[in-house]
Amino acid sequence: MSAGEEPLEPCCKDMAAALSFETGRHFFVEDGELRLLVAHTPLLDGGEAELENIVRFCPFCGKPAKTLFEH
């Protein structure tokens, strides 16, 4: 979550649990959008690359992403 961004409440308890992992996270909120870390790859030059996708529906309860989080 970006600095100054208001914390968002998840749509269901399973999503809340998925978002609560500090390390090894797969689901996270960035710029107000739910995202899924798809791949984490070490690069030959010593860096790392991550592939993220925007999640359009909650994989646990099926709600559309626009209604996943209620303020």
C-alpha contacts under 8 A as a table, 3 or more apart, distances in Angstrom:
res1	aa1	res2	aa2	distance
1	M	5	E	6.56
1	M	7	P	7.84
1	M	28	F	7.68
1	M	29	V	5.74
1	M	30	E	5.03
1	M	31	D	6.95
2	S	5	E	5.50
2	S	30	E	6.63
2	S	31	D	6.77
5	E	31	D	7.91
8	L	69	F	5.82
8	L	70	E	6.73
8	L	71	H	6.20
9	E	16	A	7.76
9	E	69	F	5.20
9	E	70	E	5.72
9	E	71	H	6.47
10	P	13	K	7.38
10	P	15	M	5.98
10	P	16	A	5.40
10	P	68	L	6.09
10	P	69	F	5.00
10	P	70	E	7.17
11	C	15	M	6.71
11	C	16	A	7.58
11	C	61	C	7.90
11	C	63	K	7.64
11	C	67	T	7.60
11	C	68	L	4.74
11	C	69	F	5.53
11	C	70	E	7.25
12	C	15	M	5.42
12	C	16	A	6.30
12	C	60	F	7.69
12	C	61	C	6.86
13	K	16	A	4.89
13	K	17	A	6.19
14	D	17	A	5.09
14	D	18	A	6.23
14	D	60	F	6.39
15	M	18	A	4.91
15	M	19	L	6.09
15	M	58	C	7.56
15	M	60	F	6.77
16	A	19	L	5.21
16	A	20	S	6.20
17	A	20	S	5.12
17	A	21	F	7.21
18	A	21	F	6.31
18	A	25	R	7.58
18	A	26	H	7.53
18	A	27	F	6.28
19	L	25	R	7.23
19	L	26	H	7.90
19	L	27	F	5.69
19	L	28	F	5.88
21	F	24	G	6.78
21	F	25	R	5.46
22	E	25	R	6.24
25	R	28	F	7.18
25	R	37	L	7.65
26	H	36	L	5.38
26	H	37	L	4.84
26	H	38	V	7.47
27	F	34	L	6.98
27	F	35	R	5.65
27	F	36	L	4.62
27	F	37	L	6.45
28	F	34	L	5.86
28	F	35	R	5.39
28	F	36	L	6.56
29	V	32	G	6.02
29	V	33	E	5.41
29	V	34	L	4.58
29	V	35	R	5.92
30	E	33	E	5.39
30	E	34	L	6.61
30	E	35	R	7.00
33	E	54	I	6.85
33	E	55	V	7.77
33	E	65	A	7.72
34	L	54	I	6.00
34	L	55	V	5.57
34	L	56	R	7.79
34	L	65	A	7.07
35	R	52	E	6.44
35	R	53	N	5.59
35	R	54	I	4.44
35	R	55	V	5.32
36	L	52	E	5.54
36	L	53	N	5.39
36	L	54	I	6.35
36	L	55	V	6.41
37	L	40	H	7.53
37	L	50	E	7.08
37	L	51	L	6.12
37	L	52	E	4.55
37	L	53	N	6.69
38	V	50	E	7.50
38	V	51	L	5.46
38	V	52	E	5.44
38	V	53	N	6.86
39	A	50	E	5.57
39	A	51	L	5.07
39	A	52	E	7.20
40	H	48	E	7.13
40	H	49	A	5.86
40	H	50	E	4.51
40	H	51	L	6.58
41	T	48	E	5.67
41	T	49	A	5.22
41	T	50	E	6.31
42	P	46	G	6.72
42	P	47	G	6.04
42	P	48	E	4.38
42	P	49	A	6.34
43	L	46	G	5.44
43	L	47	G	5.13
43	L	48	E	5.26
43	L	49	A	6.81
44	L	47	G	7.20
55	V	58	C	7.12
55	V	65	A	6.70
56	R	64	P	5.96
56	R	65	A	4.77
56	R	66	K	7.77
57	F	62	G	5.49
57	F	63	K	5.47
57	F	64	P	4.38
57	F	65	A	4.94
57	F	68	L	7.88
58	C	61	C	5.68
58	C	62	G	4.72
58	C	63	K	5.36
58	C	64	P	6.49
58	C	65	A	6.49
58	C	68	L	6.95
59	P	62	G	5.70
63	K	67	T	6.55
63	K	68	L	6.11
64	P	67	T	5.64
64	P	68	L	6.30
65	A	68	L	4.89
65	A	69	F	7.75
66	K	69	F	7.40
67	T	70	E	6.81
